[in-house]
């Protein structure tokens, strides 16, 4: 019996997993982490979400000989600043193997396919063979087939890289109610119709170790990431967008850290980018989640934003509802991070920002900017909630 199998069967691998999770919980109690009651509760909930993602990725979908996609960055599974307008899929792959990926992509607005070295929080920043849906050949029936392989294929080939370990798919849904987000399938070439072998104790022990490492690194990485960014930034001043190491090549990320009391609002004003997709969303400090985006208007896509008659958009951040259509709900948080994304962009407009009193919002926006009363806001949020759960369930 191997050492790994013995570790699992004796219970040591499981006890080690539990001890490491306990230590991750202690880590977020350290100085420098968010410590208000609400933020600390979010932090412990976030750890449960990290545990779910890590075990799905490494235990349930860790076999690269029989891979499968897992869906992550859902309302109940967030880390690393997800875009609420994306459906994210990920599968583990072996650089020495070839894979077929397929889906019915009728109704899909756009998607990005990336071969990743790993995760930013693990120090693995490589992105390889990236392509978008409009660069691929789709059959007349809507069937998309992609070949991820070390050897060149006649069409829709994503070259495998010796460092490639994760295949990531971002499906864009600017219109939450109409844009499709289909199921994607992956199969190793040569394993067609072969069931997975019985669970191997040593393989499960290794998967638990990988999952624990993922949780440990993630639990401390994003707090340091946002803390360092906060220290470099000027609160309530928007920064120009640029590419991010470990992110997709087609995405420009910009940010504006806010610091607001209950009687203040931050107006972000910008020209509409010449981009195939753009959107705004909040991210929490410490955990880098995107708020309760299924229940609250914590984000706005290019389909959801109202553009004023002068061709400019005006986004209003506030703790309380100012009735403006383009309100982004910061969930009562006095500090946080707003991120905007220009994707497949041909220009890079820089937003301006200004802090005003909450009661001044109506006077600061153009006359034609829509305002919602309480009943209209509830109706809009009800539609948002239904659209979100239709996307993710």
C-alpha positions in Angstrom: 0.0 0.0 0.0 1.3 3.4 -0.9 2.0 6.1 1.6 -0.8 8.3 0.2 -3.3 5.5 0.4 -2.3 4.8 4.0 -2.7 8.5 4.9 -6.3 8.4 3.6 -7.3 5.0 5.0 -5.9 5.8 8.5 -7.8 9.1 8.6 -4.6 11.2 8.7 -5.3 12.9 5.3 -8.7 13.9 6.5 -7.5 15.1 9.8 -4.8 17.2 8.0 -7.5 18.6 5.7 -9.6 19.7 8.8 -6.6 21.2 10.6 -5.6 23.2 7.5 -9.2 24.5 7.2 -9.1 25.5 10.8 -5.9 27.4 10.3 -7.4 29.2 7.3 -10.2 30.4 9.5 -7.6 31.7 12.0 -5.7 33.5 9.2 -8.6 35.8 8.4 -8.8 36.9 12.0 -5.3 38.4 11.7 -4.7 42.2 11.8 -5.3 43.8 8.5 -8.4 41.8 7.6 -11.9 43.3 7.5 -13.2 43.1 11.1 -16.7 44.7 11.3 -19.3 42.2 12.3 -20.9 42.1 8.8 -17.5 41.8 7.0 -16.3 39.1 9.4 -19.5 37.1 8.8 -18.9 37.5 5.1 -15.4 36.3 5.5 -16.3 33.0 7.3 -19.1 32.4 4.7 -16.5 33.0 2.0 -14.3 30.3 3.5 -17.2 27.8 3.1 -17.5 28.9 -0.5 -13.7 28.4 -1.1 -14.0 24.9 0.4 -16.9 24.1 -2.0 -15.0 25.3 -5.0 -11.7 23.6 -4.1 -13.3 20.2 -3.4 -15.3 20.4 -6.6 -12.2 21.3 -8.7 -9.7 19.0 -7.1 -11.8 16.1 -5.7 -14.8 15.8 -8.0 -13.2 17.1 -11.2 -9.5 16.4 -10.5 -9.0 13.4 -12.9 -7.5 14.8 -16.0 -8.0 11.5 -17.8 -11.7 11.8 -17.3 -12.3 15.5 -17.0 -15.5 17.5 -16.6 -16.4 21.2 -16.4 -17.4 22.7 -13.1 -19.4 26.0 -12.9 -18.0 28.5 -10.5 -18.4 32.3 -9.7 -22.1 31.8 -9.1 -23.9 33.9 -6.5 -23.1 31.3 -3.9 -19.5 30.5 -5.1 -17.4 33.7 -5.5 -13.7 34.5 -5.3 -11.2 36.6 -7.2 -13.6 39.4 -8.3 -16.1 37.6 -10.6 -18.0 39.4 -13.3 -21.7 38.9 -12.7 -22.2 39.0 -16.5 -20.2 35.9 -17.0 -20.9 32.2 -16.6 -17.6 30.6 -15.8 -16.6 27.0 -16.5 -13.3 25.3 -15.7 -11.8 21.8 -16.2 -8.5 20.3 -15.2 -6.3 19.0 -18.1 -3.0 17.2 -18.7 -0.5 18.9 -21.0 0.4 15.5 -22.6 -3.2 14.7 -23.6 -5.6 15.8 -26.3 -9.2 16.8 -25.6 -12.4 17.5 -27.5 -14.7 20.3 -26.1 -18.2 20.8 -27.6 -21.4 22.7 -27.0 -24.5 24.0 -28.8 -23.7 27.7 -28.9 -26.9 29.0 -30.5 -27.8 32.2 -28.8 -24.4 32.7 -27.1 -23.4 36.4 -27.3 -19.7 35.8 -26.9 -17.2 33.6 -25.0 -13.5 33.5 -24.2 -11.6 30.2 -24.1 -8.3 30.2 -22.2 -5.7 27.6 -21.2 -4.3 28.7 -17.9 -1.2 27.7 -16.0 -3.1 27.9 -12.7 -4.2 30.6 -10.3 -2.9 34.0 -9.5 -2.9 33.2 -5.8 -0.7 30.2 -6.4 1.8 32.4 -8.4 0.7 30.8 -11.7 0.0 33.6 -14.1 0.4 32.0 -17.5 -2.4 32.3 -20.1 -2.1 30.3 -23.3 -4.0 29.6 -26.6 -6.6 32.2 -25.8 -9.4 32.7 -28.4 -13.0 34.0 -28.5 -16.1 32.4 -29.9 -16.2 34.7 -33.0 -12.8 33.4 -34.0 -13.9 29.8 -34.2 -15.8 27.8 -36.8 -19.4 26.9 -35.7 -21.5 24.4 -37.6 -24.8 25.4 -39.2 -26.6 23.6 -36.4 -24.9 25.7 -33.8 -22.4 22.9 -32.8 -19.0 24.2 -31.7 -16.1 21.7 -31.4 -12.7 22.7 -30.1 -9.6 20.6 -30.0 -7.1 21.1 -27.2 -4.1 19.2 -28.2 -0.2 19.2 -28.4 -0.6 18.2 -32.1 -2.0 20.6 -34.7 -5.6 20.0 -35.7 -7.4 21.0 -39.0 -9.8 23.5 -37.3 -10.6 25.1 -34.0 -7.3 24.1 -32.5 -6.1 25.4 -29.2 -2.5 24.4 -28.9 -1.7 22.7 -25.6 1.2 24.2 -23.6 3.5 22.2 -21.3 2.4 24.5 -18.4 -1.3 24.4 -19.2 -3.3 22.9 -16.4 -6.8 24.5 -16.5 -9.2 25.2 -19.3 -11.3 28.2 -18.5 -14.4 29.4 -20.4 -16.1 32.7 -19.8 -19.6 32.9 -21.4 -20.8 36.6 -21.7 -24.4 37.4 -20.9 -25.0 41.1 -21.1 -28.7 40.4 -21.4 -29.4 38.1 -18.5 -32.8 37.2 -19.8 -32.0 36.5 -23.4 -28.3 35.5 -23.9 -27.7 31.7 -23.8 -25.2 30.0 -21.5 -25.2 26.4 -22.7 -23.6 23.3 -21.1 -20.1 22.6 -22.3 -18.6 19.1 -22.5 -15.0 17.9 -22.4 -13.6 14.4 -23.1 -10.1 13.2 -23.4 -9.4 11.8 -26.9 -9.2 8.0 -26.6 -11.4 7.9 -23.5 -14.8 8.0 -25.3 -17.4 5.9 -23.5 -14.9 4.8 -20.8 -16.2 5.3 -17.2 -13.9 6.6 -14.6 -12.0 3.9 -12.7 -13.0 3.2 -9.0 -11.9 5.9 -6.5 -8.2 5.4 -5.6 -7.4 6.2 -2.0 -4.0 7.7 -2.8 -5.5 9.9 -5.5 -8.1 11.2 -3.1 -5.4 12.0 -0.5 -3.5 14.0 -3.1 -6.8 15.8 -4.1 -7.5 16.8 -0.5 -3.9 18.2 -0.2 -4.3 20.2 -3.4 -7.7 21.5 -2.2 -6.3 22.5 1.2 -3.5 24.4 -0.5 -5.9 26.2 -2.7 -8.0 27.3 0.2 -5.0 28.4 2.3 -3.5 30.5 -0.4 -6.8 32.0 -1.5 -7.8 32.9 2.0 -5.0 35.4 2.4 -4.1 36.4 -1.1 -7.1 38.6 -2.0 -7.0 40.6 1.2 -3.3 41.5 0.5 -4.2 42.2 -3.1 -7.0 44.7 -2.3 -5.1 46.2 0.7 -2.1 47.0 -1.5 -4.3 48.4 -4.2 -6.2 50.6 -1.7 -2.9 52.0 -0.3 -1.8 53.0 -3.9 -5.2 54.5 -4.8 -6.9 57.8 -4.1 -10.4 57.0 -2.8 -13.2 58.1 -5.1 -10.9 58.7 -8.0 -11.4 56.5 -11.1 -8.3 54.9 -12.6 -7.7 54.1 -16.3 -8.2 50.5 -17.5 -5.4 48.2 -18.4 -4.6 44.5 -18.7 -4.0 42.3 -15.6 -1.4 39.5 -15.2 -3.2 36.2 -15.2 -6.3 37.7 -16.8 -7.6 37.3 -20.3 -5.7 39.3 -23.0 -9.0 40.7 -24.4 -10.0 42.3 -21.1 -9.1 45.8 -19.8 -9.8 46.3 -16.1 -10.2 49.7 -14.5 -11.1 50.5 -10.9 -12.3 53.2 -8.5 -12.1 52.6 -4.7 -14.9 54.3 -2.9 -15.1 55.8 0.6 -18.6 57.1 1.3 -20.9 57.7 4.3 -24.6 57.1 4.3 -25.4 60.6 3.0 -23.0 60.6 0.1 -23.0 59.3 -3.4 -20.2 58.8 -6.0 -21.0 59.6 -9.6 -18.9 57.8 -12.2 -19.3 59.5 -15.6 -17.8 58.1 -18.8 -18.3 58.0 -22.6 -19.4 54.7 -24.0 -16.4 52.6 -25.0 -16.1 51.2 -28.5 -16.1 47.6 -27.1 -18.0 44.4 -27.8 -18.8 44.2 -24.1 -18.5 46.5 -21.1 -19.8 46.5 -17.5 -19.4 47.8 -13.9 -19.4 45.8 -10.7 -18.4 46.2 -7.1 -15.9 44.0 -5.3 -15.6 43.7 -1.6 -12.3 44.4 0.2 -10.8 41.4 1.9 -12.7 38.7 0.1 -13.0 40.2 -3.5 -16.5 39.0 -4.0 -19.0 40.9 -6.2 -21.7 41.4 -3.6 -25.1 39.7 -3.5 -25.5 40.2 -7.3 -28.5 38.0 -7.6 -30.5 39.9 -5.0 -29.1 43.5 -5.3 -28.1 45.7 -8.2 -24.4 45.5 -7.4 -23.5 45.5 -11.1 -24.6 46.9 -14.5 -23.8 45.5 -17.9 -23.8 47.4 -21.2 -27.3 46.0 -21.8 -28.5 47.2 -18.4 -26.9 50.7 -18.2 -29.0 53.7 -19.2 -27.0 55.9 -21.5 -28.0 59.6 -21.3 -29.0 61.6 -24.4 -25.5 63.2 -24.6 -24.0 59.7 -25.2 -22.5 59.5 -21.7 -23.3 57.1 -18.9 -23.5 58.1 -15.3 -23.3 55.4 -12.6 -24.3 56.3 -9.0 -22.7 54.4 -6.1 -24.5 54.9 -2.8 -25.3 52.9 0.4 -29.0 53.9 0.1 -31.2 54.0 -3.0 -31.1 57.4 -4.7 -33.8 56.3 -7.1 -31.5 56.7 -10.2 -31.8 53.9 -12.8 -28.0 53.5 -12.8 -27.7 53.0 -9.1 -25.1 50.4 -8.0 -25.9 49.2 -4.5 -22.8 49.0 -2.4 -24.6 47.1 0.3 -24.1 49.5 3.2 -20.3 49.2 2.8 -18.4 52.5 3.6 -15.4 51.3 1.6 -15.0 49.0 -1.4 -13.8 48.7 -5.0 -15.7 49.4 -8.2 -14.3 47.6 -11.2 -15.1 48.2 -14.8 -14.3 46.0 -17.8 -13.8 46.9 -21.4 -13.7 43.7 -23.4 -12.7 43.4 -27.1 -12.2 47.2 -26.9 -11.0 49.5 -29.6 -10.6 52.5 -27.3 -10.2 53.1 -23.6 -12.2 56.0 -22.2 -11.3 57.1 -18.7 -14.2 57.7 -16.3 -14.4 60.8 -14.2 -15.7 60.7 -10.6 -17.1 63.1 -8.0 -18.7 62.8 -4.6 -21.9 64.6 -3.9 -24.6 64.6 -1.2 -27.2 61.8 -1.7 -30.0 64.4 -1.9 -28.1 66.1 -4.8 -28.2 63.1 -7.1 -31.4 64.1 -9.0 -30.1 67.6 -9.7 -26.7 66.2 -10.9 -28.2 63.9 -13.6 -29.7 65.0 -16.9 -33.4 65.6 -16.9 -34.1 62.5 -19.1 -32.2 60.1 -16.8 -34.8 57.6 -15.4 -35.7 57.6 -11.8 -37.5 54.7 -10.1 -39.9 54.8 -7.2 -39.9 52.1 -4.6 -42.4 49.9 -6.5 -40.5 50.1 -9.7 -37.2 49.3 -8.0 -38.8 46.2 -6.4 -40.1 45.1 -9.7 -36.7 45.6 -11.3 -35.0 43.6 -8.6 -37.5 40.8 -8.8 -36.8 40.5 -12.5 -33.0 40.6 -11.8 -33.4 37.8 -9.2 -35.4 35.6 -11.5 -33.0 36.1 -14.4 -30.0 35.3 -12.2 -31.5 32.1 -10.9 -32.5 31.1 -14.4 -28.9 31.5 -15.4 -27.3 29.6 -12.6 -29.8 26.9 -11.6 
